[in-house]
């Protein structure tokens, strides 16, 4: 059972002059059987924290790449219990924290308390439910705290000062700063007003801040490392895991991509 909280990870990295590289993957794509190999590859390639996505049939916050990955995973028979079982079989071999990345509907159907308990036992440190706002999360927060599963919440460019304060009060681990409005997906450039958004969040919270949505290149990670505590890479990694799924060189190709991103987390 994993017990280390997320904040010490950010503290260690900051002491080394680095931001955190956080990687998102969709469990079950390309297959659930490959999940242990993928998680080990991420750890060996310099990823500091992994978000493990639970496939859901209506992923409204996600763009076409992750939507397609979730569809493929569901077609392969990936379910919430199977993801928990697969993670439980590999988490003991990992040293990096795992975050359960899900929507609220599957958790509600599974049972909120049951999910908090089983996610912790499987080896998850934290959980991010993309469609659960902090002001409607009382039941989830009760059980997350009871089972010491750190709750993470999102903030966006349209978040009010009141919402920022509420996330700072109710969230743990780090604040997920959505770089732009809209859905996930790789972009060419980061929004020019991102530094202002991060600064606005820092005025109300001492939690680490990680920036996601549209982060896909070393130059993006380098920019984020100057203003925030972590960068979240998702769609581009998910695309590569699919494109290289049948290649004998998939570990090499994806490992090189991730190592390039990790080098960019060095704070200059």
N, C-alpha and C positions, 0 to 999 in steps of 0.2 A: 504494500500500500504506500503510495507516494504521499509524503507529508510536507515537503518543502513548499513554501509559498513563493509567489512570483516575484515579490519585491526584492528579495535578496539576489535574484538572478540579475536584475537591472543594476543593483548596487555593485555587484562584482564586475559587470561589464563596464560600468562608468569608471570604476577604479582603474581599469585597463585602458581607458580611452576609447571605448567602443559603444555603439548602440546595439540593441538586440536585433537579430535577424529572426523574424517570426514567419513561418511558412504555413500556408493553408493547403490541405489535401482533402479530397473527397474519399472517404472510406468506401471500398468496393469498386473503385475505378483506378486501374484497369481490372482488379479483382481483389476480393477480400483476402485471398490466400497470399497475395503479394504485399499486403499491408506491413507485415514485420520487416520485409526487405526494404520497403520504401522508408519506413521510420528509421531503420539503422543507417540507410544512405543519407538521410537528412542530417542525422546526428553527426555522422562521419564527415560530412561536407561543410560543417560549421554552423548549421542552424541552431539557434539557441532555445527556441520554443516552437512547438508545433500545434496548430489548430487542426483537429481531426473533425471533418465535416460529416454529419449524419445525414444520409440521403433523405430528401423530402420531396414529395410530388409537386409542391407549389412554392418553390423558393423565390419569393418575390423580390428579395434584396439582391439576388445574384443575377449576373449577366449571362449571356448565351453560353459561354464556355463552361461555367460551373453548372448551369442548368442542364447542359448536355451530359456532363459527368454524373450528375445526380440521377438523370434518367437512365444512363447506362448501368449505374450501380443498382438501381431498383430492378432493372431488367435482369440483372445477375442474381437477384434474390437477396440483396443486402437489406437487412432489417436492423432496427435499433438494438435488439438483444444480441444479434450476431456481431455487430460492431463492438459492443461491450465485451463480448467473449473474446474476440480477436485481439482487442487492446489488452485485455487482462493477461493474455498469453505472452505478450512481448514487453509490456511496460516495466517489468522487473529487470529487464536487461538494459534499459535506457537510463541515462543520467539527465536528460533534458525533460522539462515539464511538458505535459500534454494538456491541451484545452479542448473540452467538448464544445463543438460549434454546431448549434442546432436551432431549429425553430420550435416554438412552444407547443404546437399541436401534437407532434409525436410524443413529447414529454408528458403532456396532459393525458394522452391515451394510455401511456405506459404506467402512469402514476407518478406524481411529482415527488413524493417522498421516496418512493422506490427508485426513481431515477437518480436522485441525489446520493442515496446510499450505494447503489450499484456502480455509479460512475466513479465514486471515490474508491470503492473496492477494486474496480478495474484498473485504477492507476491514474485517473485524471486529477489534476491539481485545481482546475477552474472550469467554468462553463460560461459561454456567451450565447445567449438566445437573441438572435437578430431582431425578432419582431416583438419582443417583450419590453415595453418601456418601463423605466424604474418606478413610475408612480402607479403602475398596475401589477407590481411584482411582489406584493406582500407575502403571498403563500410560498412562492419560489424562494424568496430571501429567507424565510423562516427555516425551510428545510436545507437550503444551501449552507446556511450558517450552522445549523445543527450537525451537519455532516462534514463541516470544514471544507466545503467546496467553494472556492472563491468566485463570486458573481462579477462578471464583467459587463459593462454597458457601453453603448455607442453614443457618440456625439457627432453632430454634423454641422456644416456651415450655417444652417438655419437654426441651430439650437439657441434658445434664449438663455439669458444669464440665470434665470430660475432653474432651467433644465440642467445647466452645467453644475450648479450648486447641488442639485438633487443627485446627479450621477456621482459627484465627488463624495457625497455623504453615504450613498448606498452601495457604491461599487467597491471592489477590492482588486488587487493584483496590478491592473493598469487601466487606463481609460483608452478605449479604442476610438481614435479620431478619424472619422470618415472624411477623406480629403476633398470630396466633391459630392454634390447631390446626384442622385441617380443610382444605378446598380453597379455591381462589381465589374471589372474588366480592365485589361491592359490599356494604357494611354501613352501618347508620345511625351507629354509634359505634365508636370504637376501644376495645380492651380497657383497663380501668382499671389493669391491672398492666404495661402496656407500658413505662412509664418504668423500672420495676425490671428488666425484661428487658434493656433497652438498657444500663442501668448495669452489669448483671452481665457483659455482653459486653465493655464498655469496660475492665473490670478486667483482662482478659486479652489485649486486642488494641489496637493503635494504628491499625488499618485503619479507614477510614470505614465507617459503618454506615448502610444504607438499609433502610427499613421498607416492607414490602409486604403484600398480602392484606387486602382489606377497605377499601382506601384509594380513595375516589371523590369526595370533596368538598373544597372549599377549607378548611373547618374542620378536616378530617382532616390535610391537608398542613400547616396552621398549627400544629397540635399537635405533629406529628412534627418540624417544623423547630426546635422548642424543645429537643428531646432528642436528635435524630439528625442525620445529615449529608445524608440524602436520603429522598425519598418516591417509592414506585413505584405508579403508577396503571395498571391493566390492564383489568379487566372492564368498567368503565363506558365507557372509551374504545373498546374493541372493540364494545360494544353500539351506541355512537353511529356508528361506522364502518359498521356493518351497517344501522342504521335510516335513516341519511341517504345510503346508497349511491346511490340513484336520484334524490336531490334535487339541483337545480342549485345549492343553497346549502350543500352539504356542507362546503366549506372554511370558510365563514363560521361555521357552527354549531359545528364542532369547534374551530376556531381560538379562538372566544370561550371555550369551555369550558377549553381548555388555558391561555389567558392568565390566566383567573381562578385556576387552580391555581398558575401560576408566581408571581403576585403574592403568594400565600399563603406562598411559601417565604422571604419576607423575615423575617429574624430580628429580633424587636423586643426 
